[in-house]
Amino acid sequence: MRQFIISNNDSAYRWRQFKNQSLPSVFASARVDSLTPFSNTPFYSALSEEQKNAFYKAFIQFNAEALILLELVLYEGVRSLITQRQDATLIEASRKLMQEEKDHSKAFIRFLQNDCPGFASTSYLLRHNKKFKNSFLWLARTYPVALALPAAKVEAYTVFYGKALQNAFSDNVNSWSQLNVLHLMDESLHIGYEFDMYELELSQLKGLKKVLALASTLACIFYLQICFLIGCSRMVKAVLHTTSFMETTRWTLRLGGWILREFAPYRQTRSFIKNQFQSRKPSFGNLFGFMYK
């Protein structure tokens, strides 16, 4: 955690500079098929160009909304953690992470407002499910440790997704690619903080409190899976205009399966998390082995 504190001290400066940059919209560039849902599948070939473009835009917006949601929940959880602990190193590292997550959220919100005109009328996560999101926030504030391992995995995904964008737009930098490149520079360091926070917090708990911490981690993973399915369902409805429950469910599961099994950044994330578990050997790691299966 000490290494996290002393590293990446120019993060705030980079985000201030980015705010003042004028970059072309990602949607002014040609669609990148490898970053479009269902790419390299027979179904993708059967889609019209209009549907492919719609999925491409929807998936970008979904990623932005999902990241904002996680950043906000993580911010609240870490803020609660600070009030519960006296460890000076943990508090300093946590405050640094909070500031970076705040910078990230603001930048992604600006992206949605400036580059995603459909966001005002079609939101995949942020503008719905108030009770669900409030219960998620309650979990984060009550059991901050619950966020550690799930957040590490999501942040690892953002790193590999950012690298995919960097490669795709190496000759055509735009608002979305640059935003994610800056984001991955911070998030690549947050992963270590989250594994360390999990181990430190768990080492201080005994008996029932430790059981609750582990159960809350499983609950957090469940919340994230529900968010994921909600987003997939809304993308399917928006692009394919499904009307029946069964049809929407079928395509939601297909889309979710493609992201989890076929989308390169997520495959890389699973491999990375597996390596992290094997090298770091987190307490009760076997309980969460399904995170990289």
N, C-alpha and C positions, 0 to 999 in steps of 0.2 A: 504493500500500500504506500510505503514511503517513496518507492520508485514512481508510482502514479502521481504523487504530489509534486515531485520535482521535474516531471517531464511535461512536454507539450504546453509550455507556458505562453506561447503566442496564439493560442486558440481564440481568445477573445478578439485579438487584433485581426485575425483572418476573417472572422465573422463580420466585423465592422467593415472591413474592406469589401467583402462579398455583398453586403447590403447596398453599397454604393455602385456596384458594378451594373452595367447595362449589357445583358446577354440575350441572344435570340431565344425564343421559346423552343423547347424540345419538339413541339408539334409543327414547327416550321421546317423541320428536317424530315427526311423519308422515314417511314416506319421501319423498325428493326425487328425482323421476324423472330429472331431467337429470344427476344424479350416480350413476345406476344403470346398470350395463352393459347395452348394447344398446338404450338409450333412443332413441326416434325411428327405430326400425327395425321392419319388419313382424314380425320374430321377437319383439320385446318385447311387441307386442300379443297374441301367442299364448301368452305365459307366464302361468302362474297367479299370483295374488297372493302365494301362498306362495313361488314361485320368484323373483318380483321382489324380495320382502323379503329372501330369502336372498342374492341377488346383491348387493343394496344393502349388507347387513352384511358379506358376504365382501369386497367391494371396499374398504370402509373399513378392515377389518382388514389386507388386503393392502397398502394404502398405508402404514399404520402400520409394518408389518413391513419393507417395502422401505426406508422412510426410516431406520429403526433400523439396518438392515444397512449402508446407505451411510454413515451417520454414524459407525459403528464402524470401517469400513474407512478412511474419510477421516481419522479421528482417528489411527489407527495409521500411515497414510502420512505425515501431517504431523509426527507425533512422530519418525518416522525421518528426515524431511527436516531437522529441527532439529539432529540429531546429525551430519549430513553437511555443514552449511553454517556459515559464520562471519558472514554478513551480519546485522548487528544489527537492521535494520528488518524483514527477513524473519523472523527469530526472534521478535521481539516480536509481529508480526502473526500468526504461526503459533500462538503460545501463546494469544493471544486467541481465535483461531478454535477451537482445541482445547477451551477451556473452554466455549465456546458450544455446540459439538457434543456435549460431555458433558452439558450441561444439557438439550439437546434429547432425547438418547437416554433419559435418565432419565424425562423427562416422557412420552414415547411409550410406554415400557415400563409406566409406571403406568397409562396409558390402556388398554393391552391387558389388564393384570391386573384393572382395576376395571370396565371397560365391555365387554369382549369375553369373556364366559364360555366361549365355544367355543375360545378360544386354547389352553387347556391340552390339549385333545384334537385340535384341528384347526389346525395351523400351516401357512401357505402358503410361508414362507421360512425363518424363524429356527430352527426346531427340527429341521431336516433338512439333508442334504447337508454333513456336517461336513468331509469331504475337499475338496469343492469350495470351501467357504468358506475353509478353511485355505490353499488354493492362491491364492485371491483376496487374502487377507491377505499372503501371501508376495510377490505382485506389488506390492502397495501399499507394503510396507516396502522392497523392493528398488529399485523405480522410482517414487518418490512423484510425479514429474511426470506419470506415466501417468493419475493421477486428475484432473488439473486440468480439462481440457475436458469429460470426461464428467460430473464432479461439477457443473460450472457449468450444464450442461443439466438435470441432475436437480434442482438447487436452483432453477433457473428454473421448472421444473414445479411445485415445491412452492409457489412464490409465487403462480402462477396458480390452482392448486388451492385454496390458502388464500383467495384472493379470491373464488372461486366459492362456497366455504362461507360466507364472510362475507356475501355477497349473499343466499344461500339462507336463512340464519338471522339476518338483520338484526334481526328482531323476536323471536327466540327463541334467544338465545345459550346454547350448551351446551358440554360438556366438549370435544367434538371440534372444533367451530368455533373456540372460543377458543384451544385449543392450536395450531391451524394459523395463526390470525391472529398470535399471538405468534411462531410459527416463521417466518413470512414476513418479519416485521420484521427478523430477523437474516439470513435467507438472501438477502434482496435485496441485502445488502452483501457477502455471501460471494462472490457471482458475480464481482465485480470483483477480489477477492483471487485467485481461481482463474485468471482470465485473466492477471493480472499474474504469478502464480507460474509459470505455463506459460512465459511469455515470458522471465522472468528465468532460469529453470532451463535452458531451451533455449539461451539466449545463451551459457551457460557450458560447453556441451558441444560437442565437435568429433568429426568422423569417425565411427568405429564407435559411440561412446557416444551421439551424436545419433541415429544410425539406431536404436539400441536403445530410446532414449526414445520415438521415434515409433512403433516397433513395439509397445512396451509400452502406449502409449495405445490403439492399435487392439485390443490384447488385452484391455484394461480394458473397452472398449466391448463386445467379444464376451462377456465375463463378465456384464456387465449385461444383455445380451440373453438370455443363458441363464437368469439369475435371473428375468427378466420372463416368459419362456415357462414356467418351472417354476411360478411363481405363477399364471399363467393356467390351466395344466393342472389344478392343484389346486383352483382355484375352480370350474372346469367339473365336475370329479368330485364336488365337495362339493354343488353345487347341482343339476346335471342327472343325477347318478348314472350317468354313462356307464360302460360296462363294457369295451367293446372298444377296442383301441389306435387303430384307424382313426377311430372315432367321437370318442374323446377328442381326437385330433390335429386333426380337422376343426373341432371347436368351440373348441379352444385357439387355432387360427389365426384363427377368426372373432372371438373375444373380443379377441385381440391386435390385429387389424385395426381393430376398433371403437375401442379405446383410442387407437391411433396416428393414426387418420384421422378419427374422428367425435367423440371426447371433446373438448369445447371447451378445457379447460385445456392439453391436449397440443398442440392446433392452435396455440394462442397461444404455447406454448413454442417450437415450431418457428419461428414468425415472429420471435419475440424473438431467438433464437439466430442466425438469419440476419442480423438487423440488427446484432447484436454482432460477427459475423464481418466484415460489411461495413465497420463503423466502426472496429473495432480492428485488423483485418487481421493476425491472428495468424500467426506463421511457419508455413509449410507448411499454411496454412488450406485450400487446395484439396484436400489429402489427406483432410480431414475434412468436406468439404462435404455429404456424405451425412447428416450429423447434423441438418440442417434441411430435408432434402428430404421 
